[in-house]
Amino acid sequence: MYELLDKIKLPEDIKNLNTADLRRLASEIRGFLIENVLRNGGHLASNLGVVELTLALYKVFNLPEDKIIWDVGHQTYVHKILSGRKGRFSGLRQENGLSGFPKREESAFDAFNTGHSSTSISAALGIVRARDAAGGRFRVAAVIGDGALTGGLCYEAMNDAGRSENDLIVILNDNTMSISKNVGAISKHLNRLRSRPGYFLLRDDIHDRLMKLPVIGKPLASFISKIKNVVKYALIPGIVFEGMGFRYFGPVDGHNIGELTEILKGVAAMRGPVLLHVLTVKGMGYGRAESDPQKFHGVAPNGNAPNTLNTGAPTPAAMPAPATAHAPASSFSDVFGSVLLGLAASDKSVTAICAAMSSGVGLDAFSKEYPERFFDVGIAEQHALTLAAGMSLYGLRPVTAIYSTFMQRAYDQVLHDICLQKAHVVMAIDRAGIVGEDGETHQGIYDIAFLRHMPNITIMAPAHDGELAAMLKYALYDIAGPAAIRYPKGIIAEADICDKINRLRARLHTQLHAQPNERPFAIMPRESFSILPADYSASSIEYGKGELLATGSDITIAAAGAMLGAALGAAEALAARGYAADVISARFIKPFDADLIINSVRKTGRLLAAEDGCVAGGFGSSICERLSGIKCATKICGLPDMPIAQGGRGAILKKHGLDEEGLLAAALDLIAVK
Ligand SMILES: Cc1ncc(C[n+]2csc(CCOP(=O)(O)OP(=O)(O)O)c2C)c(N)n1
């Protein structure tokens, strides 16, 4: 069905294609991408933008001997198609399917695993140094977007590479976009370079010096003479990359496959650190993605690809509709955004900070309503947190909104800049828990473990949307120091939790009033049941206090945040079997409600802790630390000490026993312990 593409099985298959064939191949690849990504979900616009760039890299480099390090790695679909993985695209981002990111364990053509931004230059430099130490001769290129170039790690890497003589190639894929419009001074600098009339740029003092060098000068001279027909040559002073010790070339048209290949050949033959600035269009070749690249950065599956190509409207993945005070919330991010917007209306000191994810974290409406109090710092999570620390110590009320997985970047900033000096920063931790299809690099399961040992920090986890709203307000106005609120992808409605609580209570009530011979299992003494008052209100948060939602003397179930629904379901199933549980909604992970939980465990002799985070160092383990000396049986249901691979969120939770049935089974195991 794809005449040329279907013949490409391995990278060498494109080596002999001429420019016209490559153009045709590029067009077929775009068709394949649109068809498959709209059907399966994934990163669409970024991949459409790098089709010619990937082809040019494949023409010039010899894979897998040469190494290409793709920054973030979300734009590697073309690379995967060309390196023998086209046939596996129907399983893209699904359990046991093709990863949405480079994976060394998936293919020898993936040189370095990525997922988080701005690592490629460091990784490439490391590979270069290992190569040189071993006397190897292969070439190493980092392909990095202008968005990723806002991350500080790039500059640490360039600072190191730029003073070295190491042969390192950096390809800057500049499409002016991060997920949303790129931000910051570097982005402005790139824009200035874009608008220069010069097409191929090289500082001529460097050129002159190079020409005098016997080793470097010759290849450079021949390179320039080779490409002089396709490029102009000009002097641009003050290019930041030159200042950092890189030779800068560009900008070049990233969709002109013929020129791009020629220039890349020249650049790849150079010595020392070089940077080639390539201009691409995000979403290239698919009108809807070109005109709204943000919406098509990531798309959700819609399951009917053939029609979709012309008519279907892909749903943006992980990108809720902008939050407004009136729109119904469809995600925790939405709730967060609209509540913060409301609070900011009456308090000018409230500021919002995000790291290149304003849509994802629900801050689009805030950014429009209060642009002077909204700070998108680029992909710079470390900076976001320290910036917030500074703001908070001098009169502002900063709220950072960052995905759990990206907070990993900012460990020391949270500890050193916020917690140690007790800065009142509210840290909204979005996408905490299992995120699903993005796989192990993106699971938000480590935040409890890496935050809870920090002095002065308060960590909360809402069980539903109403609680998130209440906690956000509470964190801003009732907590003096650092406060983190972690919540998952999607939404849990307060009404659903209320329903579950009511069902559980009704079940316990039935059990309590049943005649002994009518009870399904006459295991429990009647005293083990009692019924809590029916009214349940989440509006009042009390510092360090959890909530007892059902009582029983067989087992204590302490649920952190999003696990409450499953815990209530498990308790209902236990009740149907004649067992009654104390069900505690933890609300506070740190400090957890020790009075409530430990006293309950003293009564039941059994603790089941449920959390959608890693077991090691998590919520359950913090309770266990306090249980020494108390005779009891414990079980922590959480995520094991291993990478948690991609798949559907529900399926992953189920697989690890974090659904109703899993918790029920764990509870029954514990109850079986005498
Ligand atoms: C540390 C980190 N923060 C945030 C993200 C989320 N993220 C994924 S892609 C992306 C934008 C990258 O922009 P760019 O490098 O220009 O690539 P493009 O998608 O434009 O091709 C962001 C912010 C991430 N992967 N890593």
PDBQT file of the ligand as one rigid body, heavy atoms in Angstrom, charges set to zero:
ROOT
HETATM    1  C1  LIG A 701      12.028  17.177  31.813  1.00  0.00    +0.000 C 
HETATM    2  C2  LIG A 701      10.833  17.175  30.894  1.00  0.00    +0.000 A 
HETATM    3  N1  LIG A 701       9.867  18.101  31.072  1.00  0.00    +0.000 NA
HETATM    4  C3  LIG A 701       8.792  18.111  30.258  1.00  0.00    +0.000 A 
HETATM    5  C4  LIG A 701       8.672  17.200  29.253  1.00  0.00    +0.000 A 
HETATM    6  C5  LIG A 701       7.405  17.168  28.405  1.00  0.00    +0.000 C 
HETATM    7  N2  LIG A 701       7.679  17.435  27.000  1.00  0.00    +0.000 N 
HETATM    8  C6  LIG A 701       7.724  16.451  26.081  1.00  0.00    +0.000 A 
HETATM    9  S1  LIG A 701       8.046  16.994  24.553  1.00  0.00    +0.000 SA
HETATM   10  C7  LIG A 701       8.118  18.593  25.087  1.00  0.00    +0.000 A 
HETATM   11  C8  LIG A 701       8.388  19.688  24.103  1.00  0.00    +0.000 C 
HETATM   12  C9  LIG A 701       9.712  19.509  23.449  1.00  0.00    +0.000 C 
HETATM   13  O1  LIG A 701       9.877  20.514  22.484  1.00  0.00    +0.000 OA
HETATM   14  P1  LIG A 701      10.999  20.334  21.389  1.00  0.00    +0.000 P 
HETATM   15  O2  LIG A 701      12.226  19.798  22.008  1.00  0.00    +0.000 OA
HETATM   16  O3  LIG A 701      11.126  21.608  20.658  1.00  0.00    +0.000 OA
HETATM   17  O4  LIG A 701      10.430  19.201  20.443  1.00  0.00    +0.000 OA
HETATM   18  P2  LIG A 701       9.209  19.274  19.423  1.00  0.00    +0.000 P 
HETATM   19  O5  LIG A 701       8.089  18.503  20.064  1.00  0.00    +0.000 OA
HETATM   20  O6  LIG A 701       8.859  20.700  19.185  1.00  0.00    +0.000 OA
HETATM   21  O7  LIG A 701       9.684  18.597  18.212  1.00  0.00    +0.000 OA
HETATM   22  C10 LIG A 701       7.879  18.673  26.448  1.00  0.00    +0.000 A 
HETATM   23  C11 LIG A 701       7.822  19.912  27.240  1.00  0.00    +0.000 C 
HETATM   24  C12 LIG A 701       9.697  16.249  29.109  1.00  0.00    +0.000 A 
HETATM   25  N3  LIG A 701       9.650  15.294  28.181  1.00  0.00    +0.000 N 
HETATM   26  N4  LIG A 701      10.758  16.275  29.926  1.00  0.00    +0.000 NA
ENDROOT
TORSDOF 0
